[in-house]
């Protein structure tokens, strides 16, 4: 009884081995049949191509056949009689000559063109205005420009020497006295920096705001926007600071201050994400 229990698993193992070999053999036979079918299909395509090639070659030879006439019948065939030409499959095209379009004699484009006034009303200059111009000498205009330049240079000198309070007063006075001067926007920006350095960002932001509003083409617009964003960040006005810095990046992407503006924006985002 003990031997029977041992021999049964051996018999099962021996029976399983032929079954596995038969399945592998069947799989190989299937692959061989599939490859044979592919080879047969390719062979049929080759045969079809050979038949088509032979037909094309035979038609080409038929067009170049030369008929040799025996000498005894050469006199009976007229030498000048041409062979019938092959039918041309292309349709016969007719040449049609188009006559040029004649211009309409009843249409004149000049008549329909808009009328432009040929006369201009001239007005004599105002005598009082001319007299007021004569009253201002050229030397006075030049003297005023020189005084404005000296005033701005003096305020900047005070700023560099560390006299911040006096420089702030002189810069704001210069802006009020010479609002059309080329350095007026620079004076506003420098006055805002003085207040920012003093820790008074509340009063510095309005000065930075005036630069792009009153002098949009000035060269201090971008620095003013940057320092305004910095002041707003210090005042905990995160949303307004983000809008100001985003405006700088959008309107002046090639400015030198762009790198600092991106850093300030990144710090704003990090501070906002760190809040509970």
Secondary structure, DSSP 8 states (H G I E B T S, - for coil): -HHHHHHHHHHHHHHHHHHHHHHHHHHHHHHHHHHHHHHHHHHHHHHHHHHHHHHHHHHHHHHT------GGGTTTS-TT---------S--------------TT--HHHHS-------------HHHHHHHHHS-HHHHHHHHHHHHHHHHHHHHHHHTT-HHHHHHHHHHHHHH-TTSTTHHHHHHHHHHHHHHTT-HHHHHHHHHHHHHH-TTSTTHHHHHHHHHHHHHHTT-HHHHHHHHHHHHHH-TTSTTHHHHHHHHHHHHHHHHT--
